[in-house]
Amino acid sequence: MPNVNTALVIGGGIAGPVAAIALRKAGIAASVYEAYPRPSEGIGGALALEPNGLAALGVIGAAEEVRRVATPITRSVLAFGGKRLSEIPSLEGLPPRQIIERGDLHRILNERARAAGVRFECGKRLLGVHESSHGITARFEDGTTATAEILIGADGVRSTVRMLIDPAAPSASFTGLLGFGATVDARVDLEPGTMTFAFGRRAYYLYWPTSDGRTAWGANLPASKPLTLREARAMPAESWLDTLRRTYADDDPGAELARRTTPENLQVVGALHIMPPVPRWHRGRMVLVGDAVHAPSNSTGQGASLAIESAVELARCVRDLPDAESAFETYEALRRSRVERIAKRGAKINHSKAPGPVARMFMPLALPLMFKLMDVEKTMGAEQRYLIDWDARLSAAIRASAA
Ligand SMILES: Cc1cc2nc3c(=O)[nH]c(=O)nc-3n(C[C@H](O)[C@H](O)[C@H](O)COP(=O)(O)OP(=O)(O)OC[C@H]3O[C@@H](n4cnc5c(N)ncnc54)[C@H](O)[C@@H]3O)c2cc1C
């Protein structure tokens, strides 16, 4: 029997419901409190789940359902100025990356959480906490409170819990890129299952065929100022579309993808962020998980996958360690070096997405050569082959060996 019996999970995005389901599986009663007034099932945009993220979803029994609605990506290619340059090497023997609509992933996780007996409350924006020797009480904007033995901050890149743990904690850094996406009625000359990472003349973008015969694409626009989602969405979609059409006007198929995008199907994502290392992952009865503590930037394709892994590992630690403090210390020891290594890789990719004129000149030669010489197992093996052995019992010895 775990020594912790109850948990408040702040944030009903990805890490929150996964943590709550995994905690229930470990015999711990968990409730999720989400700031938005409604379930987020209709929210747009797509995200990639890497084999490691899918393996972690398998622990909570959600992988098969995800695969049923997602689009598998079996091949990735790199294009420069409209020309396909090379295939991006992939690891042998792993299941494919899956692209899933964010709304679908939220729906699956929320349904699983409810089926597992997790209480899920919307319209509960956390403002503050009160901690005592018996438990922790969360105070919400609507004037209500909730109490449990521990509180998990799964409240995303602008985490309130991170600041409650450590008011001096760093904030997420702007990558210098704004994100957009759309699925359009355009057929691009691509085999099913192929994702193209394209360096256009002025900006980077990526695209892939969807299972219904259309094309999905995502754009990363260089920008000098970060815009919050609210600020970015306050600008008329027509004006963003204008910018996108000008930016990709000389790109093939970027120009066509931008031309076919309409104000109605344009997804404005806002500033893309990366989390610098967070000095304090936990304090007292509070702990962080997901983007709140390790947003590795969308360039890694690992944000959601790492959030899912961390949520499952945290539940395992709470299950096996004798108290909250040792559980949180063991969790940090298990996770910190892995997520920081992946964030470093993301920072490098972000840098290459907006190359200067000299770098641009060399890229068509250098990138294919780099992929040819790349030891894919060494570069990506540890990242994508990560498996969680749910049944293996953890002990504090992990802390010592990981330190
Ligand atoms: C454009 C873009 C593309 C991306 N593509 C990928 C990809 O291809 N693959 C990938 O793995 N990752 C991708 N990511 C990253 C991925 O979306 C995140 O890593 C993932 O959503 C993290 O999950 P999370 O649950 O930690 O945070 P979130 O999904 O942000 O969820 C946090 C939740 O907490 C709630 N919340 C916030 N504050 C409070 C509060 N005070 N009280 C209560 N609730 C609160 C929020 O409303 C939200 O629902 C992408 C991100 C962006 C922006």
The ligand as a MOL file (V3000), in Angstrom:
LIG
                    3D

  0  0  0     0  0            999 V3000
M  V30 BEGIN CTAB
M  V30 COUNTS 53 58 0 0 0
M  V30 BEGIN ATOM
M  V30 1 C 2.9130 24.4210 -31.7730 0
M  V30 2 C 3.2380 23.3040 -30.8370 0
M  V30 3 C 3.4730 22.0780 -31.3870 0
M  V30 4 C 3.8120 21.0260 -30.5550 0
M  V30 5 N 4.0580 19.8380 -31.1110 0
M  V30 6 C 4.3910 18.8150 -30.3350 0
M  V30 7 C 4.6470 17.5500 -30.9020 0
M  V30 8 O 4.5740 17.3630 -32.1140 0
M  V30 9 N 4.9560 16.5340 -30.0790 0
M  V30 10 C 5.0250 16.7190 -28.7340 0
M  V30 11 O 5.3290 15.7560 -28.0370 0
M  V30 12 N 4.7820 17.8930 -28.1590 0
M  V30 13 C 4.4680 18.9480 -28.9300 0
M  V30 14 N 4.2250 20.1400 -28.3500 0
M  V30 15 C 4.3410 20.2760 -26.8910 0
M  V30 16 C 3.1460 19.7070 -26.1630 0
M  V30 17 O 1.9780 20.3420 -26.5830 0
M  V30 18 C 3.3490 19.9070 -24.6600 0
M  V30 19 O 4.6090 19.3930 -24.3190 0
M  V30 20 C 2.2630 19.1920 -23.8710 0
M  V30 21 O 1.0250 19.7660 -24.1450 0
M  V30 22 C 2.5940 19.2630 -22.3760 0
M  V30 23 O 1.5070 18.7760 -21.6380 0
M  V30 24 P 1.1960 19.3720 -20.2050 0
M  V30 25 O 0.0200 18.6180 -19.7270 0
M  V30 26 O 2.4270 19.4100 -19.3920 0
M  V30 27 O 0.8170 20.8990 -20.4530 0
M  V30 28 P -0.4690 21.4780 -21.2180 0
M  V30 29 O -0.8770 20.5910 -22.3060 0
M  V30 30 O -0.1260 22.9010 -21.5310 0
M  V30 31 O -1.6120 21.4620 -20.1150 0
M  V30 32 C -1.5780 22.3230 -18.9930 0
M  V30 33 C -3.0130 22.5030 -18.5150 0
M  V30 34 O -2.9970 23.2060 -17.2770 0
M  V30 35 C -4.0530 24.1540 -17.2740 0
M  V30 36 N -3.7040 25.2220 -16.3340 0
M  V30 37 C -2.7690 26.1870 -16.4900 0
M  V30 38 N -2.7170 26.9730 -15.3890 0
M  V30 39 C -3.6460 26.4820 -14.5250 0
M  V30 40 C -4.0480 26.8710 -13.2220 0
M  V30 41 N -3.5070 27.9110 -12.5800 0
M  V30 42 N -5.0370 26.1510 -12.6250 0
M  V30 43 C -5.5920 25.0800 -13.2420 0
M  V30 44 N -5.2350 24.6720 -14.4790 0
M  V30 45 C -4.2670 25.3620 -15.1160 0
M  V30 46 C -4.1120 24.6300 -18.7210 0
M  V30 47 O -5.3420 25.2170 -19.0330 0
M  V30 48 C -3.8610 23.3340 -19.4700 0
M  V30 49 O -5.0450 22.6400 -19.7610 0
M  V30 50 C 3.8910 21.2240 -29.1460 0
M  V30 51 C 3.6190 22.4670 -28.5900 0
M  V30 52 C 3.3040 23.5100 -29.4230 0
M  V30 53 C 3.0350 24.8600 -28.8060 0
M  V30 END ATOM
M  V30 BEGIN BOND
M  V30 1 1 1 2
M  V30 2 1 2 3
M  V30 3 2 2 52
M  V30 4 2 3 4
M  V30 5 1 4 5
M  V30 6 1 4 50
M  V30 7 2 5 6
M  V30 8 1 6 7
M  V30 9 1 6 13
M  V30 10 2 7 8
M  V30 11 1 7 9
M  V30 12 1 9 10
M  V30 13 2 10 11
M  V30 14 1 10 12
M  V30 15 2 12 13
M  V30 16 1 13 14
M  V30 17 1 14 15
M  V30 18 1 14 50
M  V30 19 1 15 16
M  V30 20 1 16 17
M  V30 21 1 16 18
M  V30 22 1 18 19
M  V30 23 1 18 20
M  V30 24 1 20 21
M  V30 25 1 20 22
M  V30 26 1 22 23
M  V30 27 1 23 24
M  V30 28 2 24 25
M  V30 29 1 24 26
M  V30 30 1 24 27
M  V30 31 1 27 28
M  V30 32 2 28 29
M  V30 33 1 28 30
M  V30 34 1 28 31
M  V30 35 1 31 32
M  V30 36 1 32 33
M  V30 37 1 33 34
M  V30 38 1 33 48
M  V30 39 1 34 35
M  V30 40 1 35 36
M  V30 41 1 35 46
M  V30 42 1 36 37
M  V30 43 1 36 45
M  V30 44 2 37 38
M  V30 45 1 38 39
M  V30 46 1 39 40
M  V30 47 2 39 45
M  V30 48 1 40 41
M  V30 49 2 40 42
M  V30 50 1 42 43
M  V30 51 2 43 44
M  V30 52 1 44 45
M  V30 53 1 46 47
M  V30 54 1 46 48
M  V30 55 1 48 49
M  V30 56 2 50 51
M  V30 57 1 51 52
M  V30 58 1 52 53
M  V30 END BOND
M  V30 END CTAB
M  END
